Amino acid sequence: MRAEVAKPKVTPSQILDEMTRLSARQLETVIQGAALLRLRKQKRVLESRESDLLQIINRGLSQEKNSRLRELEQKLRDEAITRAERAEFLRLTHQLEKLAAERLKALTDLATVRKTSVSSLMQELGLIDGGYA
């Protein structure tokens, strides 16, 4: 049976000395890896599930669709909306409602993952003012 050989400890200054021999591209790769490692050690890297849920929570209509929805809302208030515009308004409203439902589901799931309430999570994420939670 083969005996385990203890690896010598490497000091930070030795690592930096070795890094001077790297190309700019290699150095960038090492720095990115080190930054990710630091975040993991500080427990700041989100689990994949949390990251996916946050993407859903932050999703919304495109700026173009949002602007168009506001225009159509104004036409509706002014009673100057055409039949085609009303149909477009309903489609955009449906899309917005679907996103809101997906967002609420993701908020509920993320609150469960983090073992907190939805209102506390929304406050933590800056989605609501603390006075309304």
Chimera marker file (.cmm) of the C-alpha trace (Angstrom):
<marker_set name="trace">
<marker id="1" x="0.000" y="0.000" z="0.000" r="1" g="1" b="0" radius="0.5"/>
<marker id="2" x="1.281" y="3.420" z="-0.969" r="1" g="1" b="0" radius="0.5"/>
<marker id="3" x="1.841" y="5.991" z="1.757" r="1" g="1" b="0" radius="0.5"/>
<marker id="4" x="0.197" y="9.379" z="1.383" r="1" g="1" b="0" radius="0.5"/>
<marker id="5" x="2.693" y="12.157" z="0.842" r="1" g="1" b="0" radius="0.5"/>
<marker id="6" x="1.812" y="15.385" z="2.591" r="1" g="1" b="0" radius="0.5"/>
<marker id="7" x="1.711" y="18.337" z="0.245" r="1" g="1" b="0" radius="0.5"/>
<marker id="8" x="3.707" y="21.333" z="1.389" r="1" g="1" b="0" radius="0.5"/>
<marker id="9" x="1.613" y="24.389" z="2.294" r="1" g="1" b="0" radius="0.5"/>
<marker id="10" x="1.742" y="27.159" z="-0.258" r="1" g="1" b="0" radius="0.5"/>
<marker id="11" x="1.874" y="30.726" z="1.007" r="1" g="1" b="0" radius="0.5"/>
<marker id="12" x="0.033" y="33.654" z="-0.559" r="1" g="1" b="0" radius="0.5"/>
<marker id="13" x="3.365" y="35.249" z="-1.526" r="1" g="1" b="0" radius="0.5"/>
<marker id="14" x="4.365" y="32.060" z="-3.356" r="1" g="1" b="0" radius="0.5"/>
<marker id="15" x="1.080" y="32.093" z="-5.250" r="1" g="1" b="0" radius="0.5"/>
<marker id="16" x="1.563" y="35.742" z="-6.222" r="1" g="1" b="0" radius="0.5"/>
<marker id="17" x="5.116" y="34.978" z="-7.322" r="1" g="1" b="0" radius="0.5"/>
<marker id="18" x="3.812" y="32.187" z="-9.566" r="1" g="1" b="0" radius="0.5"/>
<marker id="19" x="1.128" y="34.484" z="-10.942" r="1" g="1" b="0" radius="0.5"/>
<marker id="20" x="3.793" y="36.856" z="-12.308" r="1" g="1" b="0" radius="0.5"/>
<marker id="21" x="4.676" y="34.133" z="-14.826" r="1" g="1" b="0" radius="0.5"/>
<marker id="22" x="1.152" y="33.992" z="-16.279" r="1" g="1" b="0" radius="0.5"/>
<marker id="23" x="-0.018" y="35.662" z="-19.472" r="1" g="1" b="0" radius="0.5"/>
<marker id="24" x="-2.630" y="38.409" z="-19.202" r="1" g="1" b="0" radius="0.5"/>
<marker id="25" x="-5.359" y="35.994" z="-20.295" r="1" g="1" b="0" radius="0.5"/>
<marker id="26" x="-4.261" y="33.318" z="-17.814" r="1" g="1" b="0" radius="0.5"/>
<marker id="27" x="-4.057" y="35.911" z="-15.048" r="1" g="1" b="0" radius="0.5"/>
<marker id="28" x="-7.610" y="37.096" z="-15.803" r="1" g="1" b="0" radius="0.5"/>
<marker id="29" x="-8.866" y="33.499" z="-15.598" r="1" g="1" b="0" radius="0.5"/>
<marker id="30" x="-7.118" y="32.987" z="-12.252" r="1" g="1" b="0" radius="0.5"/>
<marker id="31" x="-8.470" y="36.273" z="-10.863" r="1" g="1" b="0" radius="0.5"/>
<marker id="32" x="-12.032" y="35.407" z="-11.882" r="1" g="1" b="0" radius="0.5"/>
<marker id="33" x="-11.679" y="31.976" z="-10.316" r="1" g="1" b="0" radius="0.5"/>
<marker id="34" x="-10.238" y="33.480" z="-7.136" r="1" g="1" b="0" radius="0.5"/>
<marker id="35" x="-13.098" y="35.994" z="-6.913" r="1" g="1" b="0" radius="0.5"/>
<marker id="36" x="-15.648" y="33.192" z="-7.236" r="1" g="1" b="0" radius="0.5"/>
<marker id="37" x="-13.796" y="31.139" z="-4.631" r="1" g="1" b="0" radius="0.5"/>
<marker id="38" x="-13.791" y="34.116" z="-2.242" r="1" g="1" b="0" radius="0.5"/>
<marker id="39" x="-17.538" y="34.575" z="-2.680" r="1" g="1" b="0" radius="0.5"/>
<marker id="40" x="-18.145" y="30.874" z="-2.035" r="1" g="1" b="0" radius="0.5"/>
<marker id="41" x="-16.077" y="31.017" z="1.123" r="1" g="1" b="0" radius="0.5"/>
<marker id="42" x="-18.049" y="34.070" z="2.227" r="1" g="1" b="0" radius="0.5"/>
<marker id="43" x="-21.269" y="32.241" z="1.277" r="1" g="1" b="0" radius="0.5"/>
<marker id="44" x="-22.265" y="35.016" z="-1.108" r="1" g="1" b="0" radius="0.5"/>
<marker id="45" x="-22.705" y="32.870" z="-4.196" r="1" g="1" b="0" radius="0.5"/>
<marker id="46" x="-26.358" y="32.078" z="-4.690" r="1" g="1" b="0" radius="0.5"/>
<marker id="47" x="-27.448" y="28.534" z="-5.159" r="1" g="1" b="0" radius="0.5"/>
<marker id="48" x="-28.599" y="27.830" z="-8.697" r="1" g="1" b="0" radius="0.5"/>
<marker id="49" x="-32.240" y="27.565" z="-7.584" r="1" g="1" b="0" radius="0.5"/>
<marker id="50" x="-32.135" y="30.968" z="-5.856" r="1" g="1" b="0" radius="0.5"/>
<marker id="51" x="-30.519" y="32.540" z="-8.895" r="1" g="1" b="0" radius="0.5"/>
<marker id="52" x="-33.201" y="31.104" z="-11.207" r="1" g="1" b="0" radius="0.5"/>
<marker id="53" x="-35.974" y="32.353" z="-8.927" r="1" g="1" b="0" radius="0.5"/>
<marker id="54" x="-34.454" y="35.843" z="-8.742" r="1" g="1" b="0" radius="0.5"/>
<marker id="55" x="-34.335" y="35.995" z="-12.544" r="1" g="1" b="0" radius="0.5"/>
<marker id="56" x="-38.049" y="35.188" z="-12.678" r="1" g="1" b="0" radius="0.5"/>
<marker id="57" x="-38.796" y="37.764" z="-9.966" r="1" g="1" b="0" radius="0.5"/>
<marker id="58" x="-36.937" y="40.474" z="-11.883" r="1" g="1" b="0" radius="0.5"/>
<marker id="59" x="-38.503" y="39.694" z="-15.254" r="1" g="1" b="0" radius="0.5"/>
<marker id="60" x="-40.918" y="42.171" z="-16.770" r="1" g="1" b="0" radius="0.5"/>
<marker id="61" x="-42.283" y="43.460" z="-20.030" r="1" g="1" b="0" radius="0.5"/>
<marker id="62" x="-39.740" y="44.913" z="-22.410" r="1" g="1" b="0" radius="0.5"/>
<marker id="63" x="-39.372" y="48.675" z="-22.308" r="1" g="1" b="0" radius="0.5"/>
<marker id="64" x="-41.046" y="48.884" z="-25.703" r="1" g="1" b="0" radius="0.5"/>
<marker id="65" x="-44.070" y="46.813" z="-24.631" r="1" g="1" b="0" radius="0.5"/>
<marker id="66" x="-44.328" y="48.698" z="-21.347" r="1" g="1" b="0" radius="0.5"/>
<marker id="67" x="-44.360" y="52.049" z="-23.163" r="1" g="1" b="0" radius="0.5"/>
<marker id="68" x="-46.977" y="50.770" z="-25.593" r="1" g="1" b="0" radius="0.5"/>
<marker id="69" x="-49.130" y="49.532" z="-22.715" r="1" g="1" b="0" radius="0.5"/>
<marker id="70" x="-48.996" y="52.998" z="-21.101" r="1" g="1" b="0" radius="0.5"/>
<marker id="71" x="-50.004" y="54.602" z="-24.421" r="1" g="1" b="0" radius="0.5"/>
<marker id="72" x="-52.932" y="52.237" z="-24.787" r="1" g="1" b="0" radius="0.5"/>
<marker id="73" x="-54.008" y="52.821" z="-21.167" r="1" g="1" b="0" radius="0.5"/>
<marker id="74" x="-54.116" y="56.545" z="-21.868" r="1" g="1" b="0" radius="0.5"/>
<marker id="75" x="-56.174" y="56.012" z="-25.024" r="1" g="1" b="0" radius="0.5"/>
<marker id="76" x="-58.553" y="53.818" z="-23.054" r="1" g="1" b="0" radius="0.5"/>
<marker id="77" x="-58.955" y="56.533" z="-20.388" r="1" g="1" b="0" radius="0.5"/>
<marker id="78" x="-59.512" y="59.119" z="-23.133" r="1" g="1" b="0" radius="0.5"/>
<marker id="79" x="-62.046" y="56.793" z="-24.793" r="1" g="1" b="0" radius="0.5"/>
<marker id="80" x="-60.053" y="57.099" z="-28.020" r="1" g="1" b="0" radius="0.5"/>
<marker id="81" x="-58.974" y="53.475" z="-28.395" r="1" g="1" b="0" radius="0.5"/>
<marker id="82" x="-59.709" y="51.492" z="-31.555" r="1" g="1" b="0" radius="0.5"/>
<marker id="83" x="-60.890" y="47.896" z="-31.627" r="1" g="1" b="0" radius="0.5"/>
<marker id="84" x="-57.431" y="46.700" z="-32.761" r="1" g="1" b="0" radius="0.5"/>
<marker id="85" x="-55.741" y="48.740" z="-30.029" r="1" g="1" b="0" radius="0.5"/>
<marker id="86" x="-58.129" y="47.310" z="-27.432" r="1" g="1" b="0" radius="0.5"/>
<marker id="87" x="-57.173" y="43.784" z="-28.540" r="1" g="1" b="0" radius="0.5"/>
<marker id="88" x="-53.475" y="44.736" z="-28.309" r="1" g="1" b="0" radius="0.5"/>
<marker id="89" x="-54.099" y="46.233" z="-24.872" r="1" g="1" b="0" radius="0.5"/>
<marker id="90" x="-55.732" y="43.000" z="-23.705" r="1" g="1" b="0" radius="0.5"/>
<marker id="91" x="-52.805" y="40.915" z="-25.045" r="1" g="1" b="0" radius="0.5"/>
<marker id="92" x="-50.253" y="43.107" z="-23.263" r="1" g="1" b="0" radius="0.5"/>
<marker id="93" x="-52.309" y="43.095" z="-20.065" r="1" g="1" b="0" radius="0.5"/>
<marker id="94" x="-52.518" y="39.302" z="-20.224" r="1" g="1" b="0" radius="0.5"/>
<marker id="95" x="-48.727" y="39.080" z="-20.650" r="1" g="1" b="0" radius="0.5"/>
<marker id="96" x="-48.235" y="41.400" z="-17.678" r="1" g="1" b="0" radius="0.5"/>
<marker id="97" x="-50.625" y="39.377" z="-15.513" r="1" g="1" b="0" radius="0.5"/>
<marker id="98" x="-48.854" y="36.137" z="-16.488" r="1" g="1" b="0" radius="0.5"/>
<marker id="99" x="-45.493" y="37.654" z="-15.488" r="1" g="1" b="0" radius="0.5"/>
<marker id="100" x="-46.999" y="38.821" z="-12.185" r="1" g="1" b="0" radius="0.5"/>
<marker id="101" x="-48.305" y="35.320" z="-11.439" r="1" g="1" b="0" radius="0.5"/>
<marker id="102" x="-44.905" y="33.780" z="-12.259" r="1" g="1" b="0" radius="0.5"/>
<marker id="103" x="-43.255" y="36.423" z="-10.098" r="1" g="1" b="0" radius="0.5"/>
<marker id="104" x="-45.523" y="35.670" z="-7.137" r="1" g="1" b="0" radius="0.5"/>
<marker id="105" x="-44.850" y="31.930" z="-7.472" r="1" g="1" b="0" radius="0.5"/>
<marker id="106" x="-41.088" y="32.593" z="-7.601" r="1" g="1" b="0" radius="0.5"/>
<marker id="107" x="-41.324" y="34.895" z="-4.570" r="1" g="1" b="0" radius="0.5"/>
<marker id="108" x="-43.204" y="32.208" z="-2.651" r="1" g="1" b="0" radius="0.5"/>
<marker id="109" x="-40.674" y="29.551" z="-3.653" r="1" g="1" b="0" radius="0.5"/>
<marker id="110" x="-37.701" y="31.773" z="-2.779" r="1" g="1" b="0" radius="0.5"/>
<marker id="111" x="-39.234" y="32.659" z="0.590" r="1" g="1" b="0" radius="0.5"/>
<marker id="112" x="-39.576" y="28.932" z="1.273" r="1" g="1" b="0" radius="0.5"/>
<marker id="113" x="-35.955" y="28.295" z="0.260" r="1" g="1" b="0" radius="0.5"/>
<marker id="114" x="-34.763" y="31.118" z="2.520" r="1" g="1" b="0" radius="0.5"/>
<marker id="115" x="-37.153" y="30.139" z="5.327" r="1" g="1" b="0" radius="0.5"/>
<marker id="116" x="-38.775" y="33.559" z="5.545" r="1" g="1" b="0" radius="0.5"/>
<marker id="117" x="-42.118" y="35.186" z="4.738" r="1" g="1" b="0" radius="0.5"/>
<marker id="118" x="-42.940" y="36.609" z="1.332" r="1" g="1" b="0" radius="0.5"/>
<marker id="119" x="-43.392" y="40.103" z="2.770" r="1" g="1" b="0" radius="0.5"/>
<marker id="120" x="-39.994" y="39.932" z="4.536" r="1" g="1" b="0" radius="0.5"/>
<marker id="121" x="-38.382" y="38.696" z="1.336" r="1" g="1" b="0" radius="0.5"/>
<marker id="122" x="-39.990" y="41.477" z="-0.704" r="1" g="1" b="0" radius="0.5"/>
<marker id="123" x="-38.729" y="44.015" z="1.809" r="1" g="1" b="0" radius="0.5"/>
<marker id="124" x="-35.225" y="42.471" z="1.688" r="1" g="1" b="0" radius="0.5"/>
<marker id="125" x="-35.234" y="42.624" z="-2.116" r="1" g="1" b="0" radius="0.5"/>
<marker id="126" x="-36.433" y="46.233" z="-2.082" r="1" g="1" b="0" radius="0.5"/>
<marker id="127" x="-39.724" y="45.396" z="-3.771" r="1" g="1" b="0" radius="0.5"/>
<marker id="128" x="-41.847" y="47.070" z="-1.071" r="1" g="1" b="0" radius="0.5"/>
<marker id="129" x="-41.372" y="49.766" z="1.505" r="1" g="1" b="0" radius="0.5"/>
<marker id="130" x="-40.945" y="48.439" z="5.043" r="1" g="1" b="0" radius="0.5"/>
<marker id="131" x="-43.992" y="50.357" z="6.195" r="1" g="1" b="0" radius="0.5"/>
<marker id="132" x="-46.280" y="48.297" z="3.974" r="1" g="1" b="0" radius="0.5"/>
<marker id="133" x="-44.959" y="44.792" z="4.733" r="1" g="1" b="0" radius="0.5"/>
<link id1="1" id2="2" r="1" g="1" b="0" radius="0.2"/>
<link id1="2" id2="3" r="1" g="1" b="0" radius="0.2"/>
<link id1="3" id2="4" r="1" g="1" b="0" radius="0.2"/>
<link id1="4" id2="5" r="1" g="1" b="0" radius="0.2"/>
<link id1="5" id2="6" r="1" g="1" b="0" radius="0.2"/>
<link id1="6" id2="7" r="1" g="1" b="0" radius="0.2"/>
<link id1="7" id2="8" r="1" g="1" b="0" radius="0.2"/>
<link id1="8" id2="9" r="1" g="1" b="0" radius="0.2"/>
<link id1="9" id2="10" r="1" g="1" b="0" radius="0.2"/>
<link id1="10" id2="11" r="1" g="1" b="0" radius="0.2"/>
<link id1="11" id2="12" r="1" g="1" b="0" radius="0.2"/>
<link id1="12" id2="13" r="1" g="1" b="0" radius="0.2"/>
<link id1="13" id2="14" r="1" g="1" b="0" radius="0.2"/>
<link id1="14" id2="15" r="1" g="1" b="0" radius="0.2"/>
<link id1="15" id2="16" r="1" g="1" b="0" radius="0.2"/>
<link id1="16" id2="17" r="1" g="1" b="0" radius="0.2"/>
<link id1="17" id2="18" r="1" g="1" b="0" radius="0.2"/>
<link id1="18" id2="19" r="1" g="1" b="0" radius="0.2"/>
<link id1="19" id2="20" r="1" g="1" b="0" radius="0.2"/>
<link id1="20" id2="21" r="1" g="1" b="0" radius="0.2"/>
<link id1="21" id2="22" r="1" g="1" b="0" radius="0.2"/>
<link id1="22" id2="23" r="1" g="1" b="0" radius="0.2"/>
<link id1="23" id2="24" r="1" g="1" b="0" radius="0.2"/>
<link id1="24" id2="25" r="1" g="1" b="0" radius="0.2"/>
<link id1="25" id2="26" r="1" g="1" b="0" radius="0.2"/>
<link id1="26" id2="27" r="1" g="1" b="0" radius="0.2"/>
<link id1="27" id2="28" r="1" g="1" b="0" radius="0.2"/>
<link id1="28" id2="29" r="1" g="1" b="0" radius="0.2"/>
<link id1="29" id2="30" r="1" g="1" b="0" radius="0.2"/>
<link id1="30" id2="31" r="1" g="1" b="0" radius="0.2"/>
<link id1="31" id2="32" r="1" g="1" b="0" radius="0.2"/>
<link id1="32" id2="33" r="1" g="1" b="0" radius="0.2"/>
<link id1="33" id2="34" r="1" g="1" b="0" radius="0.2"/>
<link id1="34" id2="35" r="1" g="1" b="0" radius="0.2"/>
<link id1="35" id2="36" r="1" g="1" b="0" radius="0.2"/>
<link id1="36" id2="37" r="1" g="1" b="0" radius="0.2"/>
<link id1="37" id2="38" r="1" g="1" b="0" radius="0.2"/>
<link id1="38" id2="39" r="1" g="1" b="0" radius="0.2"/>
<link id1="39" id2="40" r="1" g="1" b="0" radius="0.2"/>
<link id1="40" id2="41" r="1" g="1" b="0" radius="0.2"/>
<link id1="41" id2="42" r="1" g="1" b="0" radius="0.2"/>
<link id1="42" id2="43" r="1" g="1" b="0" radius="0.2"/>
<link id1="43" id2="44" r="1" g="1" b="0" radius="0.2"/>
<link id1="44" id2="45" r="1" g="1" b="0" radius="0.2"/>
<link id1="45" id2="46" r="1" g="1" b="0" radius="0.2"/>
<link id1="46" id2="47" r="1" g="1" b="0" radius="0.2"/>
<link id1="47" id2="48" r="1" g="1" b="0" radius="0.2"/>
<link id1="48" id2="49" r="1" g="1" b="0" radius="0.2"/>
<link id1="49" id2="50" r="1" g="1" b="0" radius="0.2"/>
<link id1="50" id2="51" r="1" g="1" b="0" radius="0.2"/>
<link id1="51" id2="52" r="1" g="1" b="0" radius="0.2"/>
<link id1="52" id2="53" r="1" g="1" b="0" radius="0.2"/>
<link id1="53" id2="54" r="1" g="1" b="0" radius="0.2"/>
<link id1="54" id2="55" r="1" g="1" b="0" radius="0.2"/>
<link id1="55" id2="56" r="1" g="1" b="0" radius="0.2"/>
<link id1="56" id2="57" r="1" g="1" b="0" radius="0.2"/>
<link id1="57" id2="58" r="1" g="1" b="0" radius="0.2"/>
<link id1="58" id2="59" r="1" g="1" b="0" radius="0.2"/>
<link id1="59" id2="60" r="1" g="1" b="0" radius="0.2"/>
<link id1="60" id2="61" r="1" g="1" b="0" radius="0.2"/>
<link id1="61" id2="62" r="1" g="1" b="0" radius="0.2"/>
<link id1="62" id2="63" r="1" g="1" b="0" radius="0.2"/>
<link id1="63" id2="64" r="1" g="1" b="0" radius="0.2"/>
<link id1="64" id2="65" r="1" g="1" b="0" radius="0.2"/>
<link id1="65" id2="66" r="1" g="1" b="0" radius="0.2"/>
<link id1="66" id2="67" r="1" g="1" b="0" radius="0.2"/>
<link id1="67" id2="68" r="1" g="1" b="0" radius="0.2"/>
<link id1="68" id2="69" r="1" g="1" b="0" radius="0.2"/>
<link id1="69" id2="70" r="1" g="1" b="0" radius="0.2"/>
<link id1="70" id2="71" r="1" g="1" b="0" radius="0.2"/>
<link id1="71" id2="72" r="1" g="1" b="0" radius="0.2"/>
<link id1="72" id2="73" r="1" g="1" b="0" radius="0.2"/>
<link id1="73" id2="74" r="1" g="1" b="0" radius="0.2"/>
<link id1="74" id2="75" r="1" g="1" b="0" radius="0.2"/>
<link id1="75" id2="76" r="1" g="1" b="0" radius="0.2"/>
<link id1="76" id2="77" r="1" g="1" b="0" radius="0.2"/>
<link id1="77" id2="78" r="1" g="1" b="0" radius="0.2"/>
<link id1="78" id2="79" r="1" g="1" b="0" radius="0.2"/>
<link id1="79" id2="80" r="1" g="1" b="0" radius="0.2"/>
<link id1="80" id2="81" r="1" g="1" b="0" radius="0.2"/>
<link id1="81" id2="82" r="1" g="1" b="0" radius="0.2"/>
<link id1="82" id2="83" r="1" g="1" b="0" radius="0.2"/>
<link id1="83" id2="84" r="1" g="1" b="0" radius="0.2"/>
<link id1="84" id2="85" r="1" g="1" b="0" radius="0.2"/>
<link id1="85" id2="86" r="1" g="1" b="0" radius="0.2"/>
<link id1="86" id2="87" r="1" g="1" b="0" radius="0.2"/>
<link id1="87" id2="88" r="1" g="1" b="0" radius="0.2"/>
<link id1="88" id2="89" r="1" g="1" b="0" radius="0.2"/>
<link id1="89" id2="90" r="1" g="1" b="0" radius="0.2"/>
<link id1="90" id2="91" r="1" g="1" b="0" radius="0.2"/>
<link id1="91" id2="92" r="1" g="1" b="0" radius="0.2"/>
<link id1="92" id2="93" r="1" g="1" b="0" radius="0.2"/>
<link id1="93" id2="94" r="1" g="1" b="0" radius="0.2"/>
<link id1="94" id2="95" r="1" g="1" b="0" radius="0.2"/>
<link id1="95" id2="96" r="1" g="1" b="0" radius="0.2"/>
<link id1="96" id2="97" r="1" g="1" b="0" radius="0.2"/>
<link id1="97" id2="98" r="1" g="1" b="0" radius="0.2"/>
<link id1="98" id2="99" r="1" g="1" b="0" radius="0.2"/>
<link id1="99" id2="100" r="1" g="1" b="0" radius="0.2"/>
<link id1="100" id2="101" r="1" g="1" b="0" radius="0.2"/>
<link id1="101" id2="102" r="1" g="1" b="0" radius="0.2"/>
<link id1="102" id2="103" r="1" g="1" b="0" radius="0.2"/>
<link id1="103" id2="104" r="1" g="1" b="0" radius="0.2"/>
<link id1="104" id2="105" r="1" g="1" b="0" radius="0.2"/>
<link id1="105" id2="106" r="1" g="1" b="0" radius="0.2"/>
<link id1="106" id2="107" r="1" g="1" b="0" radius="0.2"/>
<link id1="107" id2="108" r="1" g="1" b="0" radius="0.2"/>
<link id1="108" id2="109" r="1" g="1" b="0" radius="0.2"/>
<link id1="109" id2="110" r="1" g="1" b="0" radius="0.2"/>
<link id1="110" id2="111" r="1" g="1" b="0" radius="0.2"/>
<link id1="111" id2="112" r="1" g="1" b="0" radius="0.2"/>
<link id1="112" id2="113" r="1" g="1" b="0" radius="0.2"/>
<link id1="113" id2="114" r="1" g="1" b="0" radius="0.2"/>
<link id1="114" id2="115" r="1" g="1" b="0" radius="0.2"/>
<link id1="115" id2="116" r="1" g="1" b="0" radius="0.2"/>
<link id1="116" id2="117" r="1" g="1" b="0" radius="0.2"/>
<link id1="117" id2="118" r="1" g="1" b="0" radius="0.2"/>
<link id1="118" id2="119" r="1" g="1" b="0" radius="0.2"/>
<link id1="119" id2="120" r="1" g="1" b="0" radius="0.2"/>
<link id1="120" id2="121" r="1" g="1" b="0" radius="0.2"/>
<link id1="121" id2="122" r="1" g="1" b="0" radius="0.2"/>
<link id1="122" id2="123" r="1" g="1" b="0" radius="0.2"/>
<link id1="123" id2="124" r="1" g="1" b="0" radius="0.2"/>
<link id1="124" id2="125" r="1" g="1" b="0" radius="0.2"/>
<link id1="125" id2="126" r="1" g="1" b="0" radius="0.2"/>
<link id1="126" id2="127" r="1" g="1" b="0" radius="0.2"/>
<link id1="127" id2="128" r="1" g="1" b="0" radius="0.2"/>
<link id1="128" id2="129" r="1" g="1" b="0" radius="0.2"/>
<link id1="129" id2="130" r="1" g="1" b="0" radius="0.2"/>
<link id1="130" id2="131" r="1" g="1" b="0" radius="0.2"/>
<link id1="131" id2="132" r="1" g="1" b="0" radius="0.2"/>
<link id1="132" id2="133" r="1" g="1" b="0" radius="0.2"/>
</marker_set>
